[in-house]
Amino acid sequence: MSDHKGARLILEALPTGATLIADQGYDSNWFREALADKGITSCIPPTKSRKAPIAYDKALYRQRHKVEMV
């Protein structure tokens, strides 16, 4: 399953007021907008194919391994 399909499944279960750290597979306008609508800040690096790259917190993104679940 692609990250985009999985993102649709988890969106409603995400808590509000949090920051979501995700990899490039989750970089899409609809997902970023849906997170913002829920009050969730996104920390997602842009894909290389984006014409206008979106800024993200690189220091925070480097910490993502500390919260990933296996």
Backbone torsions as a table, in degrees:
resi	resn	phi	psi	omega
1	MET	NA	136.9	179.8
2	SER	-74.5	159.7	178.4
3	ASP	-62.5	-34.2	179.6
4	HIS	-63.3	-41.9	178.6
5	LYS	-68.0	-41.7	178.4
6	GLY	-63.8	-35.8	179.9
7	ALA	-61.4	-40.0	178.5
8	ARG	-61.8	-34.8	-178.3
9	LEU	-73.2	-34.5	-176.0
10	ILE	-91.7	-12.5	-172.9
11	LEU	-54.4	-47.1	-177.2
12	GLU	-69.9	-22.2	-178.0
13	ALA	-87.6	-8.3	-177.7
14	LEU	-72.7	138.2	176.7
15	PRO	-73.4	155.5	178.0
16	THR	-86.5	162.2	175.2
17	GLY	75.0	16.7	-178.6
18	ALA	-114.4	171.7	173.3
19	THR	-108.6	130.7	177.7
20	LEU	-99.9	121.3	176.1
21	ILE	-103.5	120.7	-177.2
22	ALA	-142.2	160.2	179.9
23	ASP	-83.6	179.7	-175.1
24	GLN	-59.3	-22.3	179.6
25	GLY	-62.1	-21.0	-180.0
26	TYR	-97.0	5.1	-178.5
27	ASP	-77.0	100.2	173.9
28	SER	-151.2	148.6	-178.7
29	ASN	-60.5	-43.9	-176.7
30	TRP	-63.1	-37.6	-178.3
31	PHE	-71.2	-42.8	177.7
32	ARG	-60.9	-42.6	179.7
33	GLU	-66.7	-40.8	179.2
34	ALA	-64.2	-39.5	176.8
35	LEU	-63.9	-45.6	179.6
36	ALA	-61.1	-38.8	178.2
37	ASP	-61.9	-30.3	179.1
38	LYS	-89.2	0.6	-179.5
39	GLY	80.7	19.9	-178.5
40	ILE	-102.3	128.1	176.6
41	THR	-81.8	135.8	179.4
42	SER	-102.0	141.3	173.6
43	CYS	-126.1	84.0	-174.6
44	ILE	-130.9	120.4	177.1
45	PRO	-68.0	144.8	-179.7
46	PRO	-73.5	151.1	174.7
47	THR	-71.3	158.5	-179.2
48	LYS	-68.2	-19.5	-178.1
49	SER	-83.0	-6.7	178.6
50	ARG	-66.4	132.1	178.7
51	LYS	-70.9	-39.2	177.4
52	ALA	-120.4	98.4	-177.9
53	PRO	-56.9	145.2	179.2
54	ILE	-99.5	133.7	-179.9
55	ALA	-70.1	148.5	175.7
56	TYR	-149.1	161.9	-178.4
57	ASP	-81.0	100.8	-176.5
58	LYS	-65.2	-36.6	179.0
59	ALA	-65.3	-42.9	177.6
60	LEU	-65.8	-41.7	-179.2
61	TYR	-60.6	-36.5	178.8
62	ARG	-64.4	-18.0	-179.3
63	GLN	-90.1	1.8	-173.0
64	ARG	-61.2	-28.5	-178.8
65	HIS	-65.2	-20.7	-178.5
66	LYS	-75.4	-16.5	-177.3
67	VAL	-117.4	-4.6	179.8
68	GLU	-69.3	145.2	177.8
69	MET	-106.5	145.6	180.0
70	VAL	-96.2	NA	NA
